[in-house]
Amino acid sequence: MAASPFLDMLFANQIVLAQHISWTPPPNNAWKISFAGHHEPESGTGSFACIVRDHNAVFKAAIAGPSGKVSDGVVAHLTAFSRAVDFAITEGIDYLQIEGNHPFVFEMITGETKIPDSLTRGLVFRCIHDLQKLKSVTFRSVTMGDNFAANLLARIATERQRVEFWPDIPPKEVAESLVQDVIGRWMPPYLLREALSFAPKRPQSKLPRKKQRRNYYTSFV
């Protein structure tokens, strides 16, 4: 479908800024957990962050901290995903949307891409096992900009010595970003174009397991 004349004019004028809203409500009144991993190649360490919001974008909790030694970025992001699932289970969430800007993590979980090594395979199997404890879950892949708060918190966590937990009130470092997710943020046209075009649509994909609960499903939205 061709872009509208207004969007063509907007993208042609690099001076014009446009407002973009990152927040999308999860399906079925589920809660959303945004996750991000961070890898420091020089030290070989990683960190993670997870942010939980309800269906109306109300902040509920966040957790972030060091992941210890990780071999590469793939392991760092997969570890962050695993911590997100574990955190959701600990918080008693049954209906969940998991959001992140690491689509290859989702693809490894659903078996749509090859798992590179035995260490990564072990992490993937652990994630699949833990996901089965939820009643329903969907995956949403977004841009790094739309997942800015979780990425920022993960980078900040590299300087922490332990895992930190924030109930009810978000960390001050990302509070403004979480508000902008809902009310919108001003951004240049080239970033807006990326955000508007980044809407991966995938068919429903079952987890690789022999027995499925009737009320359990995994899909991309």
N, C-alpha and C positions, 0 to 999 in steps of 0.2 A: 504494500500500500504506500502510495506517495505521501511525502510529508506535506503538511498544510503550508500555505503561503506564509502564515505567521511564524511557524517554526523555521522555515527557510530563511526568513528575514532575521530571526533571532540568532540563528547559527552563523549567518553571514556577518553579523555585527559583533565583533569581539568585545565591544565596550559594554553591551547590554548584559546584565545579570538576570538570572531567572530563579524563581523560588522552587525548590524541590522538596517534597515530603517523602522521607524514607520509610516511615512506619506503615505497615500493612497489617490489619488485624488477622490473627491466626484463624483457621477454620474451626467450626464446632465449639466456639467459646473456649478453645484451648489456651493455655499459657504459652508464652514464647521465651525461649532461652537463646540468647546470642552468645556465640563462643568465638574465641580467637586464640591462636597459638603464636609464640614468638621464639625464634631461634637465633642464638648468638654464635656464629661460626668460630670466632676466635677462641672462645672459652668452651665451646661444645656443650653449652647449657641452653635450657629453654624455660619458658614461662607460659602461663595460660591465664585466661580470664573468662568468666561466664556471668551474664547479666540476665536476670529473670524479670519479666513483666507480664501482667495479666492481659486479658483480651482487650482491655481498654487502654493499654500502654501505661498502666500504673506500675511504678517500680515496686518490686517485691523483695528482691535480694540480689546480692552479687558476691562473687568469690574470685580471688585472684592470688597468684603466688608462683614461686619457682617450681619447675618441673624436674629439676636435677639435670643429670647428664642425658643429653639426647643426641643421636647420631646425625640427624639432619632435620630440615624443615618439615618433611613429611611426618616424621615421628613426633615432632613438636605439635603440629596441628592435630594429629590423630590423638595424641595424649590430651590435648585440650578438649576434643570431642568427648573422649572417655570421661573426663572430669565433669563435663556438662551433663552427661547422662546420669552419672553417679550423684551429682548435686541435685538434679531434678527428683531422683528417687528419694534422696534424703529429705527433701522438702515436701514430700508427699504428693507430688504432681502426677496425675494419671493420664491427662490429655495434654499433649505437648507438641509444639512446633520448634524444631531446632534450626536456627538460622546462622549461617556463616559464609565467609567469602573464600572457602576452600572446597570447591566442587569435587575435587578428586577424592576428598575424604568421604563424601557421600557415595561416590561411585565405587569405592573400595568396599564400603559397608554393604551395598546392594549387589555387589558382584559384577558391576559394569566395567570395571577396569582391573588390570592385573595387579596383584599384590607383589611388591618388589622383592621382599625377603622374609625369612622366618620370623624375625623380630616384629616386623610390621604385621605379619599374619597373626601372631599371637595377640597383638593389640586389637586387630579387627575382630577376631573371635570373641574377645572379652567384651567389646562394644555390642556385638550382636547378642551375646548372652544377657547383658544388662538391659538392652532395649526391650527384651521380651518381658521384662517386669512392668512395663508401661502398658496401659490399655490401648492407647492409640498415639501415633506419632507421625508427623510429616516433616520433611526436610525442605528448607528454602535456601537456595543459593543466591547471594546478593553480591554487589560490588564491595570493594574495600571501603569506599566512602560511605556506603549505607550501613556498614558495620564498624563505623569509626570508633564508637565508644568502647566496644569490646577490644578492638585492636590497640587503642591507646592504653587501656587498662592493662592489657597483656604486656605492653612495652614497659610500663611503669613497674610492673611486678618483677622485672628482671633485677631491680634494685632492692627488692625485699628479701629478707632472710627466712620468712615463713609465709604460709598461706594466710590471707586475711579475709574476713567475712563482714559484709555490710547488710544488716537486716533493715528493711523499711525505708531507710534514707540512703540514697546513692552516694558513692564516693564523690567528693567535691570536684575532683579532676575531670569527671565525665558528666556531671549533673547537667551542665548547659547543653552538652551534645545530645543527651537523651531528650531534653525539651525540644531541641531543634529537629529531632527525628519526627516529632509530631506536628509542630507548627510550621516546619519548613526551614530550609537554610538557603541563602543566596549563593549561587555558584555560576561560574562562567559557562558559556554555551557548550564547549567541548566536553566538559564533565557532565553537563545535563544530558547531552546526547548519549553518552555512555550509560548513564543511569536509566534513561528511558528505554534504551535498546536492550539492556541487560535483563531479559525476562525469560530465562530458560524454561521451556515447557517439556516435561518428560512424562511418559505414561506411568501409571501406577506400577510400582516395582516391589515385589515381595522379598522379604528377608530370606536368605538361604537356610531354611530350617525345615525339618521333616513335618513337624506338627505346628499348625498355626491356630491361635485362639481366634474365635469368630469375631471378636471385637477388637482385634489387633491388626493394624495395617501400617504400611510404610509407603509414602508416596512423595514425589516432588511436586511442589506447587509454585 
